[in-house]
Amino acid sequence: MEFSNLRRMAPLLFTLTILSLLQASKGEIAPEPALGVTILPPVKPDNGPQAFPDADKANLPVFTMDYPRIQIPFEITLWVLLASFAKIGFHVYHKITIWVPESCLLISVGLIVGGIMHSVHEEPPAVLTSNVFFLYMLPLIVLDSGYFMPTRPFFENIGTVLWFAVVGTLWNSIGIGMSLFAICQIEAFGVQDINLQENLLFASIISAVDPVAVLNVYEDVSVNEQLYIVVFGECLFNDAVTVVLYNMFTFVAEMPVVEPVDVFLGVARFFVVGLGGMGFGLCFGFVAAFTTRFTSKVREIEPLFIFMYSYLAYLVAELFAISSIMAIVTCALTMKYYVEENVSQRSCTTIRHVVKMLGSISETLIFFFLGVVTVTTEHEWNWGYILFTLLFAFVWRGLGVLVLTQIINPFRTIPFNMKDQFGLAYGGLRGAISFALAFTLPDNIGRKELFITATIAIIIFTVFLQGISIRPLIEFINVRRTNRNLDTINVEIHCRLMEHTMAGLEDLCGQWSHFYWKDKFKKRSHGASPVTSCLLLLFWDTSQTQPVALLHSPAEAQHTVYLTEQLSFSKLLLSLQLLMLTLLIL
């Protein structure tokens, strides 16, 4: 009986043996049979030589693609190219940019691209993060504004600029924040969960004004120099104050209870952060000026020092949690005059073009990305909160300009009239800084989506409505103009002569105003005080001085020689007038 069973199982065992050999030839063990026979676990072959190599070995590929490896830089490059092509297209037909600001056109193109991406269910790349904005994009924007700040008008109006930038930003932030908190107490709007700290944080975001569109219009219309420089300086230092308030209110928003001591500590930190940023900027600016004294043999790396020291000032300020914007602005203002005297003319041109290019690219990408995000992301819409945000932004901006101007006008040589005040108030457009700050809000803010939606709404409203209408309104009310087309060598020599004359009169009278300090800031080592001479010997390479005639066209060279000959007689008359004035004072 057992023999018959064994004979019937023999074919089955033979078949299993053949299959096991076939599987072994492939380097694998056959799967476990159904008859309960125990088989060893699979053993993978090593990488050494085999008796029977693979018959289907892969051949060398002729064409391959590895998109994940280059995805991030490839997409960033495409975004920059697309935004650059849009700027080129705007300026092909120049009349478009005369009446419609470039920021409006960039947002419009972004809205179109965002609509296309939304229709194909494609999400935009998450490139605008907090670190990307604060460490890479914001320094370029601020360096562009700070480096091209007009030095002479800025020193003449520095008190007014800081008055509107610091006090005006605090006025808008606190006023808008308190007003929105009062609206949040009304149950009908459904925003009772937004506390005072979060309202102040949001108010500090929308208090940042964008000068690009306004300054382009003011420069084309040729408004008076005082209005132009106050708007320029206020927008620049307003960004620094806004970022300080943003960081401070972000920390306060996480606190469950705010005690009176926290308020005093916040005020103290505000001044420490601002003054600390100025100190770091001065240090790095003077170090940059000192370094460029020794680059006469290596002209090709001169622009590198300017960018590295500016960026280093920004990063060190961020390291110690102080105002990095104030640091890079102060560094740019400090080193610009000395550096441009030390470096070659080619390096100076390179610095100017590269700074302008990087700042323009950063602002272009932010405006372009704003339009894309407006369509492709989900928003929390609250009619009451957003409409009152627009109302309070206009009201507190207008009241702030009116009140602050009445306080500062008695101290100004040329006071602002009502037309100038309208230009200051109506020029408060919101732009790239506001959107980037709102988009990088921390996730622990409960109504972050509502804040982003309200910020986008006020940016689009102000950029499109005020940006398009500001030119005809400024021309209609006939704001005081200045002729910017007379910057000849004759005008420059006489302006410098009058500046030195005013500085001498202030020195004689014992009144050190902006003319005196500007003259000390620009004075060469010849005839300066010992301290000033030591500083200028450190920071100014006097061997690289260039005649002022080289900065102008060759056609004016003969006129320059004539003016130089006439200047000796003018100096004699000026000396006699100063002597008579001294006798009268004594």
Buried (B, 14 or more C-beta within 10 A) or exposed (E): EEEEEEEEEEEEEEEBEEEBEEBEEEBEBBEEEEEEEEEEEEEEEEEEEEEEEEEEEEEEEEEEEEEEEEEEEEEBEEBBEBBBEBBEEBEEEEEBBEEBBBBBBBBBBBBBBBBEBBEEEEEBBEBBEEEBBBBEBBBBBBBBBBBBBBEBBBBBBBEBBBBBBBBBBBBBBBBBBBBBBEBBEEEEBEBEEBBBBBBBBBBBBBBBBBBBBBBBBBEEBBBBBBBBBBBBBBBBBBBBBBBBBBBBBBBBBEEEEBEEEEEEEBEEBBEEBBEBBBBBBBBBBBBBBBBBBEBBEEEEEBBBBBBBBBBBBBBBBBEEEBBBBBBBBBBBBBBBBBBBBBBBEEBBEBBBEBBBEBBBBBBBBBBBBBBBBBBBBEBBEBEBBBBBBBEBBBEBBBBBBBEBBEEBBEEEEBEBEEBBBBBBBBBBBBBBBBBBBBBBBEEEBEBBBBBBBBBBBBBBBBBBEBBBEBBEBBEEEEBBBEEEEEEEBBEEBBEBBEBBBBBBBBBEEEEEBBBBBBBBBBBEEEEBEEEBBEBBEEBBBEEEEEEEBEEBEEEBBEBBEEBEEEBEEEEEEBEEEBEEBEEEEE
